[in-house]
Amino acid sequence: MNSLTRYKLRKIAKYGLVAAMVAWVLTLFAGDDISLLVLGAWLLLGLWTGVLEEYLFGRRFRALAVPLQFLGKALLVNLFTMLLIGVAWLWGSDRFTMLASDAPYRMHEIFGMAQFYRLVLRAVVVSSIAILVVQVEEWMGRRTFMGFLLGRYERPKREERVVLTLDLVSSTEIAERLGDLRYYRFLNHVYSLMTDAVLRNEADIHKYVGDEVIFTWPMRIGTRKLSCLDLFFDIEARIKEHEDEFMREYGLVPQFRAGLHGGRVISAQVGHIKRTVDLSGDVMNSVSRMLGLAKVMKTRILVSAELLERLPEATKRFDIGPEHLVPLKGKRREVRVHDVSRLMVAS
């Protein structure tokens, strides 16, 4: 099972859990009794919602404004749910027991009952909230979303993180060549192709800054299985697989340079009207300077010696180049860095 499939299955499971929780809360407010069987039915509704959203029409609404995306998906999910109920009735018999297990009703009788429409309304509310919650979590990123919910970033917090800054080579020339609209379509194409590599290596996308992307990991996750090193080379491999497509559509193939460092950063929620989680500290400054040196050296990726010390297995799959020194802006010290290349494709 590849990383993208695992991601989709986890996402569908989130729909199920959110739907079950929302239905449980609504039932408590209504003062109704609730059983494990009923909760299981709402869980199945959430899983069904996730399957429809992810596999049937998730990408079909990408060109629409966000509110229209949400409304379109909610409408279609509930339409398909009602169709599924109808198909189940036609496939079985003319007796339907959705509303009462001890006194079944005929289908035409059900459509005349207020209880049926209350159930439909509840299903619409539950599935719509599930879509909204899961999509907000996807837009923000799982760790950031959970951090906001749990209040982790209300106060600045020190944590050990790995940071990879990825920069598009010759971005100014590419933008002038393609024009503004085609250039941003080109960037979206590139970022879309990165998805599988990002998921496989468990990276968080901290932010997009034009043609630059900042990825982060908690130190334990980033150094596990050399994920922080593999991400850059997996992205390169992914782009290479589609280089003919890029040449046909844009007349060029994107190339990247990167800086990779790790250590203590300060994570904090900033802003009031618009809130976000920002990272600051020497690590962020160092990565920026490393990216500048990579441009001067015309090398693909520079990795700090400090991070490589935490990756003793790296020499088995990566070629570590000679050491270089990067002076830090405004600091009386330097960062030791190495050019790194992968010897073999990770399995």
Rosetta blueprint (number, residue, H / E / L):
1 M L
2 N L
3 S H
4 L H
5 T H
6 R H
7 Y H
8 K H
9 L H
10 R H
11 K H
12 I H
13 A H
14 K H
15 Y H
16 G H
17 L H
18 V H
19 A H
20 A H
21 M H
22 V H
23 A H
24 W H
25 V H
26 L H
27 T H
28 L H
29 F H
30 A H
31 G L
32 D L
33 D L
34 I L
35 S L
36 L H
37 L H
38 V H
39 L H
40 G H
41 A H
42 W H
43 L H
44 L H
45 L H
46 G H
47 L H
48 W H
49 T H
50 G H
51 V H
52 L H
53 E H
54 E H
55 Y H
56 L H
57 F L
58 G L
59 R H
60 R H
61 F H
62 R L
63 A L
64 L L
65 A L
66 V H
67 P H
68 L H
69 Q H
70 F H
71 L H
72 G H
73 K H
74 A H
75 L H
76 L H
77 V H
78 N H
79 L H
80 F H
81 T H
82 M H
83 L H
84 L H
85 I H
86 G H
87 V H
88 A H
89 W H
90 L H
91 W H
92 G L
93 S L
94 D L
95 R E
96 F E
97 T L
98 M L
99 L L
100 A L
101 S L
102 D L
103 A L
104 P L
105 Y E
106 R E
107 M H
108 H H
109 E H
110 I H
111 F L
112 G L
113 M L
114 A H
115 Q H
116 F H
117 Y H
118 R H
119 L H
120 V H
121 L H
122 R H
123 A H
124 V H
125 V H
126 V H
127 S H
128 S H
129 I H
130 A H
131 I H
132 L H
133 V H
134 V H
135 Q H
136 V H
137 E H
138 E H
139 W H
140 M H
141 G L
142 R H
143 R H
144 T H
145 F H
146 M H
147 G H
148 F H
149 L H
150 L H
151 G L
152 R L
153 Y L
154 E L
155 R L
156 P L
157 K E
158 R E
159 E E
160 E E
161 R E
162 V E
163 V E
164 L E
165 T E
166 L E
167 D E
168 L E
169 V L
170 S L
171 S H
172 T H
173 E H
174 I H
175 A H
176 E H
177 R H
178 L H
179 G L
180 D H
181 L H
182 R H
183 Y H
184 Y H
185 R H
186 F H
187 L H
188 N H
189 H H
190 V H
191 Y H
192 S H
193 L H
194 M L
195 T H
196 D H
197 A H
198 V H
199 L H
200 R H
201 N L
202 E L
203 A L
204 D E
205 I E
206 H E
207 K E
208 Y E
209 V E
210 G L
211 D L
212 E E
213 V E
214 I E
215 F E
216 T E
217 W E
218 P E
219 M H
220 R H
221 I H
222 G H
223 T H
224 R H
225 K H
226 L H
227 S H
228 C H
229 L H
230 D H
231 L H
232 F H
233 F H
234 D H
235 I H
236 E H
237 A H
238 R H
239 I H
240 K H
241 E H
242 H L
243 E H
244 D H
245 E H
246 F H
247 M H
248 R H
249 E H
250 Y H
251 G L
252 L L
253 V L
254 P L
255 Q L
256 F E
257 R E
258 A E
259 G E
260 L E
261 H E
262 G E
263 G E
264 R E
265 V E
266 I E
267 S E
268 A E
269 Q E
270 V E
271 G L
272 H L
273 I L
274 K L
275 R L
276 T E
277 V E
278 D E
279 L E
280 S E
281 G L
282 D H
283 V H
284 M H
285 N H
286 S H
287 V H
288 S H
289 R H
290 M H
291 L H
292 G H
293 L H
294 A H
295 K H
296 V H
297 M H
298 K L
299 T L
300 R L
301 I E
302 L E
303 V E
304 S E
305 A H
306 E H
307 L H
308 L H
309 E L
310 R L
311 L L
312 P L
313 E L
314 A H
315 T H
316 K H
317 R H
318 F E
319 D E
320 I E
321 G E
322 P E
323 E E
324 H E
325 L E
326 V E
327 P E
328 L L
329 K L
330 G L
331 K L
332 R L
333 R L
334 E E
335 V E
336 R E
337 V E
338 H E
339 D E
340 V E
341 S E
342 R E
343 L L
344 M L
345 V L
346 A L
347 S L
